[in-house]
Amino acid sequence: MATSVVAAFLAVAPDPWEGAAAALACYGWAAELAAAGAAGPGTLQPRLFDELFRLTPQSASAGARIEVEAARA
């Protein structure tokens, strides 16, 4: 499922690296939210779908974590 989210972000991102990073950060944040309310493995996936659907730019900015390091030569 993560590959579908990455593909959606890459379709609109001007830079593929930034698009992939943003997609995985948003996916991770949605997964954290879904896991917090899941009763077990049978409820995690539907909750993840719901959290991805509810994700807004504001909630993603507030919860997603991205660390950027300079490339080493």
C-alpha positions in Angstrom: 0.0 0.0 0.0 2.9 2.4 0.7 3.9 2.1 -3.0 0.5 3.5 -4.0 0.9 6.5 -1.7 4.4 7.1 -3.0 3.2 6.9 -6.6 0.4 9.4 -5.9 2.9 11.9 -4.4 5.4 11.4 -7.3 2.6 12.2 -9.8 2.5 15.8 -8.5 5.9 16.4 -6.9 8.4 18.6 -8.8 11.3 16.7 -7.2 11.0 12.9 -6.9 13.2 12.6 -3.8 11.1 15.2 -2.0 7.9 13.5 -3.2 9.0 10.1 -2.0 10.1 11.5 1.4 6.9 13.4 1.9 4.8 10.3 0.9 6.6 8.0 3.4 6.4 10.6 6.1 2.7 11.0 5.6 2.2 7.2 5.4 4.1 6.8 8.6 2.1 9.5 10.4 -1.2 7.9 9.2 0.1 4.5 10.4 0.9 5.8 13.8 -2.6 7.3 14.1 -4.2 4.0 12.9 -2.1 1.9 15.3 -3.1 4.0 18.2 -6.8 2.9 17.8 -6.4 -0.5 16.3 -7.6 -3.5 18.4 -5.5 -5.9 16.4 -4.1 -6.8 13.0 -7.6 -7.1 11.5 -8.5 -3.5 12.4 -5.2 -1.9 11.5 -5.5 -1.9 7.7 -9.0 -0.4 7.6 -8.0 2.2 10.1 -4.9 3.0 8.0 -7.1 3.6 5.0 -9.3 5.9 7.1 -6.4 7.8 8.4 -4.9 8.3 4.9 -8.3 9.5 3.8 -8.5 12.0 6.7 -4.9 13.3 6.2 -4.7 17.0 5.4 -1.7 19.2 4.7 -2.1 20.7 8.1 -2.3 17.4 10.0 0.6 16.0 8.0 2.8 19.0 8.8 1.9 18.8 12.4 2.6 15.0 12.8 5.0 13.8 10.0 8.7 13.8 10.9 11.4 14.3 8.3 15.1 14.7 9.0 17.3 16.1 6.3 21.0 15.5 6.3 23.6 17.0 3.9 25.1 14.5 1.4 28.6 13.4 2.2 31.2 13.8 -0.5 
